[in-house]
Amino acid sequence: MTDLALYAGLFLAALAAATILPMQSEAVLVGLLLADYSPIWLLTVASIGNVLGSVINWYFGRGIARFQDRRWFPVGPAALARAEAWYRRYGRWSLLLSWAPVVGDPLTVVAGILREPMPVFLLLVTIAKVGRYLVLAAITLNWIV
């Protein structure tokens, strides 16, 4: 398999993992780090894919809110109200948890629903996503003593 295909696979895994799809990209990144591919390129590709996936969630949130009264809407009114209240309480800083399993992806959707400005969204989500991958790479490659 060519290097380009490996990096493309990592990008797609990171992108899909950041959407509301139930996927993980960490195993792909760790495998490629252990296979001695460039950590800088791997971190860059994974981070761009993961941030872009969160941007997709943000746009999804912007568009989906108008359908919340439909029966097929994926979240009940009470759950949506709780998520919005939580986001309003902790504000945009909660986007620093966008890297976290289970809560991270819904946070990025709620940020879109509540129309968090894109520049702030991008900054905070990028810090969170890059930070998570840096910690993962540091542990995998024994950068931490």
C-alpha positions in Angstrom: 0.0 0.0 0.0 1.4 3.4 -0.9 2.1 6.1 1.7 -0.6 8.3 0.2 -3.2 5.6 0.7 -2.1 5.1 4.3 -2.4 8.9 5.0 -5.7 9.0 3.2 -7.0 6.2 5.3 -5.9 7.9 8.5 -7.6 11.1 7.3 -10.8 9.3 6.6 -10.7 7.4 9.9 -10.1 10.7 11.8 -12.8 12.5 9.9 -15.4 9.8 10.4 -14.4 9.4 14.1 -15.2 13.1 14.7 -18.7 12.9 13.2 -21.6 11.4 15.0 -20.7 8.0 13.5 -19.5 5.5 16.1 -15.8 5.2 15.1 -12.4 5.6 16.5 -9.2 6.8 14.9 -6.7 6.3 17.7 -5.9 2.7 16.8 -5.0 3.7 13.2 -2.8 6.6 14.4 -1.0 4.4 16.9 -0.5 1.6 14.4 1.1 4.1 11.9 3.2 5.7 14.6 4.5 2.2 15.6 5.2 1.4 11.9 7.6 4.3 12.0 5.8 6.8 9.7 6.5 10.5 10.2 4.9 11.6 13.5 4.6 15.2 12.2 2.7 14.1 9.1 0.5 11.6 10.9 -0.4 14.2 13.6 -1.1 16.8 10.9 -3.3 14.5 8.8 -5.2 13.1 11.7 -5.8 16.5 13.2 -7.1 18.1 10.0 -9.4 15.1 9.4 -10.7 15.2 13.0 -11.3 19.0 13.0 -13.0 18.8 9.6 -15.3 16.1 11.0 -16.2 18.4 13.9 -16.9 21.2 11.4 -19.3 18.8 9.6 -21.1 18.3 13.0 -21.3 22.0 13.5 -23.0 22.5 10.1 -25.2 19.5 10.9 -26.3 21.2 14.1 -27.0 24.5 12.2 -29.3 22.7 9.8 -30.9 20.0 12.0 -32.4 22.3 14.6 -35.3 23.3 12.4 -36.5 19.6 12.3 -36.6 19.1 16.1 -40.4 18.8 16.1 -40.4 15.9 13.7 -40.8 12.3 15.0 -37.7 11.1 13.3 -35.5 13.7 15.0 -32.6 11.7 16.6 -32.8 13.4 20.0 -35.9 13.9 22.2 -36.8 17.4 23.3 -35.8 16.8 26.9 -32.3 15.5 25.9 -31.8 18.4 23.5 -32.9 20.9 26.2 -30.4 19.4 28.6 -27.6 19.5 26.1 -28.3 23.1 25.3 -28.6 24.1 29.0 -25.2 22.3 29.6 -23.6 24.2 26.7 -25.1 27.5 27.8 -23.9 26.9 31.4 -20.3 26.0 30.5 -20.2 28.0 27.3 -17.8 27.7 24.4 -15.0 26.5 26.7 -16.8 23.2 26.8 -15.5 22.7 23.3 -12.2 21.9 24.8 -13.8 18.6 25.6 -14.6 17.9 22.0 -11.8 15.3 22.0 -13.6 13.2 24.7 -15.4 10.0 23.8 -19.2 10.0 24.1 -19.6 13.8 24.9 -17.3 15.4 22.4 -19.2 14.8 19.1 -22.6 15.9 20.5 -20.9 19.0 21.9 -19.9 20.1 18.4 -23.4 19.5 17.1 -24.9 21.6 20.0 -22.4 24.3 19.2 -23.8 24.4 15.7 -27.4 24.4 17.0 -26.6 27.4 19.3 -24.7 29.1 16.5 -21.3 29.3 18.1 -19.2 31.5 15.8 -17.0 29.4 13.5 -13.7 31.2 14.3 -14.1 30.5 18.0 -15.4 27.0 17.3 -12.4 26.2 15.1 -9.8 27.5 17.5 -11.1 25.6 20.5 -11.8 22.4 18.7 -8.4 22.5 17.0 -6.7 22.9 20.4 -8.6 20.0 21.8 -8.1 17.6 18.9 -4.5 18.4 18.3 -3.8 18.1 22.0 -5.4 14.7 22.2 -3.3 13.4 19.3 -0.1 14.9 20.7 -0.7 13.2 24.0 -1.4 9.9 22.2 1.7 10.2 20.1 3.8 11.1 23.2 2.7 8.0 25.0 3.1 5.8 22.0 6.5 7.0 21.1 7.7 7.3 24.8 8.3 11.1 24.5 7.1 11.3 28.1 9.7 10.2 30.6 
